[in-house]
Every structure is written in C-alpha cells, then in structure tokens.
C-alpha cells in the first residue's frame, strides 16, 4: 500500500467510512497519522493508517469538535 492510497472518507465533518461503504467525501490517505486507528461507522472495519501512539488503552473512537476528524 502506498501512502497516497485512499483507505476511507470523512463525511459530515466527523463520520468515517471505509472505501467499501462510501466513495466520496474528504479522503483519508494510508499515510495519514492518527492517535488511534479510525473505524468505519457503517461496517466497523478499522482503517489501515499510520498510528503514532503505541500501547494506548483507549478504544478506536473519533473525537470531533466542530473542525473535522481527528
């Protein structure tokens, strides 16, 4: 997988979907960095992105505060 491959999309500023469940929105690239790997809101699959923290005990959830994903 290349860093520029699209692995999912963000819709409505906070909803995350894999490429099987959506085909439009703001793209999530494989090389993007996240604190926890985002999971698809539709099917629950975890997206294959670069997770920059290891050993976190927090579940893979999104914390959106009006400005978008992340």
Residue frames relative to the residue before (quaternion, step in Angstrom):
aa qw qx qy qz dx dy dz
X 1.0000 0.0000 0.0000 0.0000 0.00 0.00 0.00
X 0.3291 -0.7372 0.5634 0.1758 3.54 -1.01 0.87
X 0.6229 -0.5658 0.3941 0.3695 3.59 -1.18 0.57
X 0.7066 0.4553 -0.2631 0.4734 3.60 1.13 -0.58
X 0.4419 0.6772 -0.4690 0.3552 3.63 1.25 0.11
X 0.3814 -0.7091 0.5460 0.2317 3.58 -0.99 0.84
X 0.1348 -0.8137 0.5641 0.0388 3.58 -0.72 1.12
X 0.8036 -0.0622 0.0385 0.5906 3.58 1.25 -0.16
X 0.3308 -0.7259 0.5698 0.1974 3.52 -1.37 -0.08
X 0.2829 -0.6994 0.6267 0.1950 3.53 -1.28 0.57
X 0.0630 -0.7893 0.6108 0.0004 3.56 -0.83 1.05
X 0.8491 0.1421 -0.1071 0.4974 3.57 -1.16 0.61
X 0.6635 -0.5703 0.2603 0.4084 3.58 1.10 0.88
X 0.8338 0.1704 -0.0873 0.5178 3.64 1.09 -0.30
X 0.6278 0.5469 -0.3493 0.4299 3.62 1.11 -0.44
X 0.1744 -0.7933 0.5800 0.0620 3.58 -0.79 1.07
X 0.0023 -0.7945 0.6065 -0.0313 3.55 -0.94 0.95
X 0.4563 -0.6455 0.5337 0.3005 3.57 -1.16 0.64
X 0.6590 -0.5269 0.3562 0.4014 3.59 -1.24 0.20
X 0.5879 0.5551 -0.3777 0.4513 3.62 1.20 -0.25
X 0.7484 0.4061 -0.2063 0.4821 3.59 1.09 -0.70
X 0.7879 0.1097 -0.0733 0.6015 3.62 1.21 -0.28
X 0.1378 -0.7972 0.5815 0.0855 3.56 -1.19 0.49
X 0.7263 0.3126 -0.2432 0.5618 3.57 1.18 0.53
X 0.4900 0.6232 -0.5115 0.3315 3.55 -1.30 0.27
X 0.6781 -0.4188 0.3650 0.4812 3.55 -1.25 -0.41
X 0.3933 -0.7609 0.4578 0.2382 3.63 -0.55 1.09
X 0.2353 -0.6987 0.6558 0.1628 3.52 -1.28 0.63
X 0.2229 -0.8037 0.5424 0.1011 3.56 -0.57 1.16
X 0.6299 -0.5648 0.3837 0.3702 3.58 -1.13 0.66
X 0.7133 0.4592 -0.2555 0.4638 3.59 1.05 -0.69
X 0.4692 0.6788 -0.4582 0.3303 3.60 1.21 0.01
X 0.3684 -0.7486 0.5205 0.1815 3.56 -1.09 0.80
X 0.0339 -0.7923 0.6080 -0.0374 3.56 -0.93 1.00
X 0.5349 -0.5957 0.4857 0.3510 3.57 -1.23 0.44
X 0.7579 0.0228 -0.0050 0.6520 3.56 1.13 -0.78
X 0.5437 -0.6212 0.4450 0.3471 3.57 -1.07 0.65
X 0.3864 -0.7290 0.5110 0.2410 3.61 -0.76 0.98
X 0.2534 -0.7490 0.5945 0.1463 3.55 -1.18 0.65
X 0.5733 -0.5994 0.4441 0.3389 3.54 -1.14 0.71
X 0.4417 -0.7095 0.4891 0.2495 3.58 -0.86 0.97
X 0.6706 0.5040 -0.2935 0.4584 3.60 1.19 -0.48
X 0.8406 0.1769 -0.0614 0.5082 3.60 0.59 -1.14
X 0.4943 -0.6979 0.4001 0.3295 3.60 1.26 -0.27
X 0.4379 0.6930 -0.4681 0.3299 3.62 1.24 -0.01
X 0.3887 -0.7015 0.5491 0.2350 3.57 -1.02 0.85
X 0.4021 -0.7277 0.5068 0.2280 3.58 -0.84 1.02
X 0.4336 -0.7017 0.5148 0.2335 3.55 -1.09 0.81
X 0.2290 0.7594 -0.5640 0.2299 3.57 0.02 1.37
X 0.5955 -0.5521 0.4331 0.3912 3.58 -1.29 0.15
X 0.1418 -0.7745 0.6134 0.0614 3.58 -0.63 1.16
X 0.2560 -0.8322 0.4810 0.1025 3.55 -0.54 1.21
X 0.6936 0.3615 -0.2850 0.5541 3.61 1.23 -0.02
X 0.1797 -0.7879 0.5821 0.0903 3.55 -0.98 0.84
X 0.8036 0.3027 -0.2162 0.4645 3.54 -1.19 0.58
X 0.3607 0.7392 -0.4974 0.2758 3.58 1.17 0.37
X 0.3278 -0.7528 0.5382 0.1903 3.56 -0.97 0.83
X 0.5346 0.6231 -0.4164 0.3906 3.59 1.23 -0.05
X 0.4803 -0.6686 0.4787 0.3052 3.59 -0.98 0.78
X 0.5899 -0.5875 0.4086 0.3741 3.61 -1.17 0.44
X 0.2272 0.7580 -0.5732 0.2130 3.56 -0.13 1.31
X 0.4165 -0.6849 0.5382 0.2602 3.53 -1.29 0.32
X 0.1541 -0.7589 0.6254 0.0960 3.56 -1.07 0.75
X 0.0144 0.8192 -0.5711 0.0511 3.58 -0.14 1.25
X 0.0173 -0.7995 0.5999 -0.0270 3.52 -0.92 0.93
X 0.8112 -0.3482 0.1470 0.4462 3.52 0.51 1.26
X 0.7427 0.4306 -0.2396 0.4534 3.60 1.10 -0.42
X 0.7146 -0.3988 0.2659 0.5095 3.59 1.20 -0.01
X 0.7264 -0.4295 0.3112 0.4371 3.54 -1.30 -0.24
X 0.6066 0.6080 -0.4130 0.3029 3.46 -1.31 0.32
